[in-house]
């Protein structure tokens, strides 16, 4: 992610705001309650529950800072028009040439990328190879397993 910002879909920005609300609300309160309970047990030096809760609190505050940073640098980019060209926000259906396996991805900003949900980071080598292409085109991507070929079966807005 560049220091000046990055593109994100409207849904991705909404998800970041929802995550921040969850982290700053219920999650912070739950950890504060764990710390309070652990303090009541006495000697903090040898209180493993207290130290675990404080460690969890530190991780939570780090995540909150990261989400806030992502939100501050986000530029909402609406998905492209339906001209058939692959751009940020479009959904592509690919066929892996070697295996014949069909893959469906939406090209999104890096903070919202999640391959399990079919969201491919626009910064990934595959997405970079796909940009500007159309259905019927083929692309080759160098991976740790060698060069992989993909045929673009369909492009959706």
N, C-alpha and C positions, 0 to 999 in steps of 0.2 A: 504494500500500500504506500503510495507516495505521500510525502509530508503535506502537500497542498490539498489533498482530498482524493476521493474516489467516487465512482458512480455506484448507485444502489437503486434497486427497484422500490416503488412505494411500499410494497408488501414487506420488503426487507427492512426498511426504516421503521415501519410499524412494529415489526417483530423485535427490533432492538429496543424501542421504547417500552414495549411490554415486558421484555426481559429486565430492563433497568427498574421498572416499577416493582417487579417481583423481588429483585435483589435488594432494593432499598427498603421495601416494606416487610413482607412476611419473613423473608430469609434473615434480614438483620435482626428482627425481633426474636426469632427463634434462637439465633446464636447468643444474643444478649441474655436470654432466659437461661441458656446452657451455662454461660459464664456466671450468672448470678447464683444458680444452683450449686455449681462447683465451688464457688467462694464460701458458701455456707458450710461446706464440709471441712473447713479449717485450713491447716497449713498448706499454703500455696506452693511452697518449694517442692513438695513431693506429691502434689495433686495432679495425677496424669489426666484426669478429666478436664481440669482447668486448662492445662497446657494444650490439650487437644482442641478445646473450644477456642482458645486464643489463636491457635494456628489456623483453624477453620475461618475465624474472623479475618485474619490477614489475607487469606486466599479470596474471601468474599470481597474485601475492599479493593484488592487488586483487580478482580473481575469487574467491579463497578467502575473503576477508573478506566479500564479498557473499553467498556461499553460506552461510557461518556465520550471518550476520545473518538470512537468510531462514529458516534452520532454527530459530534462537532465537525468532523471532516467529510461527512456524507453529502453528496450532491444527488438529489433525486433525479433519475433519468427515466422518463417514460419509455416503455418498450417501443421499438421502431415501427414504422408503418409497414403495411403488408405488401411490400414490393418483391418479396421472395429472396432478398439478400440477407445473409446472416449478419446480425448486429447485436449489440448489447440488448438483453431482454428477450431475444427471440428463443423459440424452442426448436430444437433440431432432432430429427430422428436419423440415426446413423446405423450403418451395417458394417460390422467389423469384417474386413475382407477375408481374413484367415479362418475365422470360426463361423462366420455367418450370423453371429449373435447381433440382435437389434438392441441399440442403446438410445435412450431418449434423455436429452439434457436441455435445461434452460440456462442461458449464459447470464450470469449474475455477478455482482461485485464480490470481492473476496470475503468480506465478513459474513455474507449470507450463503456462501458456498457450502453445499452438503451433498456429496455424491449419493448417499443413501436416499435422499429425497429428489434426486435428479437435478440438482443445482450445481452447475460447473462454473468455477471461477473464470472470469474473463481473462485473468492473468495466466491461466494454465497453458501449457504448450498446445494442447488439443484445441482449446478455444481460439488461441491465436492463429492456428492453422485454418480454422473454420471461418474466421471473419472475412466478410466480403464475398464468400462463396454462395452458391445456389444449389438447389436440389439437382441431383444427377452428377455433380462434381465429385471428384475423389481427392482426398488429402492423405499425405504421409506424415507421420509424427514420430520423431525419434524418442524412444523410451529406454529405460534400463534393460528391457528385454529385446532391444533392437528396434528397427523401424516397423511401425504398425500402419496399415492402410485402412482407411474408412471411406465408405461411399455415403454421400448425403442422400438419404431417401426422401426426406420431407423437411420443409421449413415452415414453421407456424409463428404468427406474431406473438 
